[in-house]
Each structure stands twice: as structure tokens, then as C-alpha cells.
Amino acid sequence: DAKTTQPPSMDCAEGRAANLPCNHSTISGNEYVYWYRQIHSQGPQYIIHGLKNNETNEMASLIITEDRKSSTLILPHATLRDTAVYYCIVGAWRRDDKIIFGKGTRLHILP
Amino acid sequence: EAGVTQFPSHSVIEKGQTVTLRCDPISGHDNLYWYRRVMGKEIKFLLHFVKESKQDESGMPNNRFLAERTGGTYSTLKVQPAELEDSGVYFCASSQAPNYGYTFGSGTRLTVV
């Protein structure tokens, strides 16, 4: 079972920052927060992950609250190509763990 | 660096036939995963290889599905005999370490008619 809660859909204007929230109130101390996305008809794509500190890479930023019960993925300047389903996933960096996808958030970038 | 390659990209077979899907992971990635998305449903985990060993096959739907990874390189997923409900997109992913930034292939779209 997915351990996260995400809104089913969101809209964002092109060029604006897209902020995708995720709740993971039952996250364990050794579990990371991962974000993936799936653009229509393509394989899922890894975006970013973090444990407790905020993280940034060339694709996005990940903001994790101090209590680690929620996080926000930020796409700083959304483009039409960012239209996709975004998945927030929690999991441990362990040999016997794996990524479990939930329903995700369908992000629509509006021109 | 070549990505994860899946073959074929599409397959249409009749109910009762056999189909074999292939996945070539990124070179050096010991961890290989199979997932499936049936239309309208969530992406579901099927199984996880570490090198040539099955670490977790809890998601395999039934014994009509057989996955192998001989030599710890490429993997195959055989469906025999195929049923209508097996239709969907099968994704393969690989990673250097467990749960570390999976790289997914483009998937194989399987249609059973």
C-alpha cells in the first residue's frame, strides 16, 4: 500500500513554479522521500529524493518539513513538457525494499 | 551511458500464446525491477532481481509469469499462456543500489486479443 497522500490533480500556468504537495505522516526514520513522474506513454522518470534536508537538482527542488510528515516538490519554471503524473513515494534504502507507486498527482501545465 | 532498453516495444498476441519480454538494464546495475501498468490502474510492482537472484517476487500475479536473469545481465519475463487480463504496459527499471534513483525503460505494450 502506498504510504503517501497526494491531490489527484493540479493546474499550473506555464512559466510559473509548480508546487506539488505530499503527505507522508507515517514515514519511518530510515525512509526516504522519492519523486518520480510519468509523462504520457513513457516510462516513469526519477526526479529527486531526500531524507530530511531540502534537496535541489537540475530538475526540481524538494522541500521536506522538519517533522518529515510532508514534503513539496517544486518545479521552478514549469513548461508544457512537465505535464505528467507525479508520484511521491517513501521507501527505505534497503536491499529488500522497492518503489511502490500510488495514484500520484496529474499535473496540467496551462499555456 | 545507454539507458534501460526493453524489447519489443509493442506486442499483440492471441489468448493462449506465449510472449517473452526482454529488458537490458544499465551496465553495472545489479538491481533490476519489473513493473506493470494495466489500463486505468496504478503501476504495480512485479519483482526485483539482485544480480541473478530473485530478491522479491511478491508482485508476480500467478504462475503463468516467469522471470529470469541468467548471468545477472539482461532479464526476460515470459507469459505462458497469455490471458486477456495480462494486457498492459510492462516496465523494467534498474538501479545501482536498492531504491536509489531507478532508471526505467520505455516499456513493452502487451495486447492480448
Interface residues (C-beta under 8 A of the other chain):
Chain A: Y32 Y34 Y36 Q38 Q42 G43 P44 Q45 Y46 H49 G91 A92 W93 R94 R95 D96 D97 K98 I99 I100 F101 G102 K103
Chain B: V4 Y33 Y35 E42 I43 K44 F45 H48 V50 Q55 D56 F91 A93 A97 P98 N99 Y100 G101 Y102 T103 F104 G105 S106 G107
